[in-house]
Each structure stands twice: as C-alpha cells, then as structure tokens.
C-alpha cells in the first residue's frame, strides 16, 4: 500500500508538472540539471514527497552494497531466444560523447535497444536525446540525475562518488524520472544506478517510487577504455543465453562498441536470437510480461 501510495502521489505531481511546463520541452537551458532541480524544489508536490520518503530512511542502515543485491533484476523469464541489449549514457566529464555510428547501426539492423540515460548526458546532448526519444526502436530509461551510485551513506565505486544521504538518493532517482517524462511524455520504468552499484536502502527507495532497479547478466567489457572489439565480442558470445540483459555504452564513440556489435549481431541472429526491449519482458523481480 505504501509503495502504491507514493507512486500515485508522484504520478499526480508529474501530471501537474507536465500541464504547466511541457510547453518548454525544447528549451535545453530550462531542463539543465541545476536549474531543473531548483524548479522541482519550488514545487510543494515534489518537496512533500521527498520529505515523506527521506524521513523513512533517516535512520536506516544502507545494507548490502553491490550490483546484484536483493530487489535488483539482472535477467528475465523466457522460453525463447530473447536478448535485451542495454546501453548506458553516463554523462559528466569525459563521459558526454555520442556514438553515432553505433546508433546508425542499430537503426540499420532494426535492433531494439534500451538506453539508460542520465540528466547530465541529456544536458550535453539535448537535441540528440530528443531525437532518440522519438524513435520507437529505442526505449529510454533512468541512469540517474547526476550519474552517482545510489547510496544513503556516500558509498563509491570505480572512483564515482555515490549519493551522500537519502535526500541526494531521492533526487538521483526521482528528479531524473520527472525530467525524462517531462521531455518524452513517458515515465521511465527502470533504473540502473551509476556503475550499477547501489545499496539495499537505495533499492527500497526506488521500489517505493515505483521504479525497478536493473543490473545486467552479461558484462560486455566495453567500459574499459579501448578494449579490443574481439574481446567485447567474446565477452558477449561466451556468456549469452536466452533471457540475458547485456550492458554496453553509447557515450564513448572513440571506443569499440560499434565495431564489436558488427560482429556480435550477425552471429547471434545465426543462432536464432531475437533482440527486445526491457519494457516488454517478464523480469524476475518485476511485473512485466512478454506478450
């Protein structure tokens, strides 16, 4: 009941927000993270929800910290050879690039893909984001407002500092949900934390907001700078099976994700695999069903 109440409360806020602000949807400056957070913090619907949620976590223990903790999905049920390719767009210093060759290849081959996108990457690639969001081949999901691992005590990973408390964790989750919905008319269903690491309290908070945290089952290795295409190809092909979620990236065109995908896709198709969006699947912890 609590989760449903919070989710419905959030949806009511979003509806009011859209009716007053969607007219500015093409205004990149309006939606830039610092300004957009100021807008949210002047809205009592957002601040009241934030206060209610944050109060529940003031004295909570962070719990386990990792990529595959309870409540985070990493694969899905299927009797068919379905695979979900997911691509992170991280944003921030040295992470704002756009792999146009990769996107062109996905379009050419008609490969459905799920993009986990941060508010920072949207700020740096506003027109590109709007173009991607209008393409039904692609599914837009939440990678966090400021690309910070979702933590209530500042845990970090790979040198990326996590949110320092429940208040920052709330903004990392919910502010990006609202930002993406305001720009696309669709509230993201899924959230992948920066670095894919989060703590158990962050997971519980996401669930209270009606958001399903997602990890991965196949780590492509493309996040390691200049990993050879053959290595990425082997990482995927040697670990693939029906129902896996593959993690890759679209924000480093100088690396070799595109070149690896050129090799991976034909081989998977030859083995009878099909590519699908996450939103159409029955996840282990989620509630969605493949039609």
Buried (B, 14 or more C-beta within 10 A) or exposed (E): EEEEEBBEBBEEBBEEBBEEBEEBBEEBEBBBBEEBBEBBEEBEBBEEBBEBBBEBBEEBEBBEBBBEBEBBBBBBBBEEBBBBBBBBBBBBEEBBBBBEBBBEBBEEBEBBBBBBBBBBBBBBBBEBBBEBBEEEBBBBBBBBBBBBBBBBBBBBBEEBBBBBBBBBBBBBBBBBBBBBBBBBEEBBBBBBBBBBBBBBBBBBBBBBBBBBBBBBBBBBBBBEEEBEBEBBBBBBBEEBEBBBBBBBBBBBBEBBBBBBBBBBBEEBBEEEBBBBBBBBBEBEBBEBEBE
